[in-house]
Amino acid sequence: MTDISAEPSTSGAGELAGPLSGVRVLDFTRVLAGPFATMMLGDLGAEIIKIERPGKGDDSRYSGPKANGESTHFITANRNKKSVVLDLKNPEGVRVARELAAKCDVVVENFRPGVMARLGLDYESLREVNPGIVVASISGFGADGPMRDRPAFDVIAQAMTGAMSVTGHPGQPPSRLGVAMGDLSGGLYAIIAILAALRERAVTGRGAAIDIAMYDSMLGLMHYYLTDYFLTGKDPGPVGSGNPSIVPYGAYQAKDGDIIIAAFQTQFWRRLCDVIGRPDLSRDERFATNDLRVANKDELTEILQEVLVTKTRAEWSAALDEADIPNASVQKVSEVVVAPHTEARGMIEQVDHPIAGVVKMTGRPIKFVGRDREPLRPSPMLGEHTVEVLRGLLDYTDKDIDGLVASGATELGAVPAEV
């Protein structure tokens, strides 16, 4: 196991260099919340050994658009990983999983609570073979509480934490955030917890059990909405692109689309009045303070809209930038991916997949100054690394591996998953 207080070790063949180089993660996750967490750990240099079921593997191998039959959703969330096939319903498969856990620093799983304990792969069981193991469990509602055993997906977490109640426009049906934050927030909080646990282990030598709920994670992102409710006793409602306590703040229609203007501070408000050719508005008693602008929001919005619709987004953006007023065009994905700043920040990368070919995807948001970033490795074929890992990490012989195949605990061959 790696002491993360020490200097990172040199990565092995086929491994990415990075601050987590030398950290090994045993990945039992599937679909999105868990795979997103382990993807980020892999991006940072950790070795990710992904355990997949025989025949089908991760369910996300079949979702989303396909490139030559391969799921681009799976390719994106499982880059920089190795795939090992193990049947966890087979005692031999569980035995091998425990042996692998003994060689790893971190285990990440997103089964329902109780599944890993029944398999003998939970924290209490694994620390018998690896006292310093860090086990991160991601589930819909966490390890305890009245909803512990309920299934959950992104939309469930968004609905039950109030996120959908404040998303969308007044008078319209509730809206789900277009970004799957119910899943992704669970993955992000898991990463934070894992890194904290590894740092603690470097000091104490002890491992840790981490309990991450998508419910808790999404509720954590609702922080000021809850505080506002406790203060006012009123349920917040959907505010579209705006903010209930700040005006002007949100989307306005330009000649060719929508533009965001966030001129909530006094200096921005005054500059905005000058930019749109209405300096009189800054002296209008109805709009003299932010509180007054909030109280007279509808009237002010109508006035602003009459002016803003006369020019394009680019024209307004240039004028607003010149006045140093926060603004942004509401861009489509097709506009974002060719934006100069996206390119400058390296936020579009690609992998060369053996079947799907070249697949472009979101790049790595975390940058380390002065370090070059290695090319991403493509997501693995189902079972592509089974033999490599069993031989290299567990010293299995061909006879040992043949015995696992005969028992049904594993399958060999880097082949496409069966639908």
Rosetta blueprint (number, residue, H / E / L):
1 M L
2 T L
3 D L
4 I L
5 S L
6 A L
7 E L
8 P L
9 S L
10 T L
11 S L
12 G L
13 A L
14 G L
15 E L
16 L L
17 A L
18 G L
19 P L
20 L L
21 S L
22 G L
23 V L
24 R E
25 V E
26 L E
27 D E
28 F L
29 T L
30 R L
31 V L
32 L L
33 A H
34 G H
35 P H
36 F H
37 A H
38 T H
39 M H
40 M H
41 L H
42 G H
43 D H
44 L L
45 G L
46 A L
47 E E
48 I E
49 I E
50 K E
51 I E
52 E E
53 R L
54 P L
55 G L
56 K L
57 G L
58 D L
59 D H
60 S H
61 R H
62 Y H
63 S L
64 G L
65 P L
66 K E
67 A E
68 N L
69 G L
70 E E
71 S E
72 T H
73 H H
74 F H
75 I H
76 T H
77 A H
78 N L
79 R L
80 N L
81 K E
82 K E
83 S E
84 V E
85 V E
86 L L
87 D L
88 L L
89 K L
90 N L
91 P H
92 E H
93 G H
94 V H
95 R H
96 V H
97 A H
98 R H
99 E H
100 L H
101 A H
102 A L
103 K L
104 C L
105 D L
106 V E
107 V E
108 V E
109 E E
110 N L
111 F L
112 R L
113 P L
114 G L
115 V H
116 M H
117 A H
118 R H
119 L H
120 G L
121 L L
122 D L
123 Y H
124 E H
125 S H
126 L H
127 R L
128 E L
129 V L
130 N L
131 P L
132 G L
133 I L
134 V E
135 V E
136 A E
137 S E
138 I E
139 S E
140 G L
141 F L
142 G L
143 A L
144 D L
145 G L
146 P L
147 M L
148 R L
149 D L
150 R L
151 P L
152 A L
153 F L
154 D H
155 V H
156 I H
157 A H
158 Q H
159 A H
160 M H
161 T L
162 G L
163 A L
164 M H
165 S H
166 V H
167 T L
168 G L
169 H L
170 P L
171 G L
172 Q L
173 P L
174 P L
175 S L
176 R L
177 L L
178 G L
179 V L
180 A L
181 M H
182 G H
183 D H
184 L H
185 S H
186 G H
187 G H
188 L H
189 Y H
190 A H
191 I H
192 I H
193 A H
194 I H
195 L H
196 A H
197 A H
198 L H
199 R H
200 E H
201 R H
202 A H
203 V H
204 T H
205 G L
206 R L
207 G L
208 A E
209 A E
210 I E
211 D E
212 I E
213 A E
214 M H
215 Y H
216 D H
217 S H
218 M H
219 L H
220 G H
221 L L
222 M L
223 H H
224 Y H
225 Y H
226 L H
227 T H
228 D H
229 Y H
230 F H
231 L H
232 T H
233 G L
234 K L
235 D L
236 P L
237 G L
238 P L
239 V L
240 G L
241 S L
242 G L
243 N E
244 P L
245 S L
246 I E
247 V L
248 P L
249 Y E
250 G E
251 A E
252 Y E
253 Q E
254 A E
255 K L
256 D L
257 G E
258 D E
259 I E
260 I E
261 I E
262 A E
263 A L
264 F L
265 Q L
266 T H
267 Q H
268 F H
269 W H
270 R H
271 R H
272 L H
273 C H
274 D H
275 V H
276 I L
277 G L
278 R L
279 P H
280 D H
281 L H
282 S H
283 R H
284 D L
285 E H
286 R H
287 F H
288 A L
289 T L
290 N H
291 D H
292 L H
293 R H
294 V H
295 A H
296 N L
297 K H
298 D H
299 E H
300 L H
301 T H
302 E H
303 I H
304 L H
305 Q H
306 E H
307 V H
308 L H
309 V L
310 T L
311 K L
312 T L
313 R H
314 A H
315 E H
316 W H
317 S H
318 A H
319 A H
320 L H
321 D H
322 E H
323 A L
324 D L
325 I L
326 P L
327 N E
328 A E
329 S E
330 V L
331 Q L
332 K L
333 V H
334 S H
335 E H
336 V H
337 V L
338 V L
339 A L
340 P H
341 H H
342 T H
343 E H
344 A H
345 R L
346 G L
347 M L
348 I E
349 E E
350 Q E
351 V E
352 D E
353 H E
354 P L
355 I L
356 A L
357 G E
358 V E
359 V E
360 K E
361 M E
362 T E
363 G L
364 R L
365 P L
366 I L
367 K L
368 F L
369 V L
370 G L
371 R L
372 D L
373 R L
374 E L
375 P L
376 L L
377 R L
378 P L
379 S L
380 P L
381 M L
382 L E
383 G L
384 E L
385 H L
386 T H
387 V H
388 E H
389 V H
390 L H
391 R H
392 G H
393 L H
394 L H
395 D L
396 Y L
397 T L
398 D H
399 K H
400 D H
401 I H
402 D H
403 G H
404 L H
405 V H
406 A H
407 S H
408 G L
409 A L
410 T L
411 E L
412 L L
413 G L
414 A L
415 V E
416 P L
417 A L
418 E L
419 V L
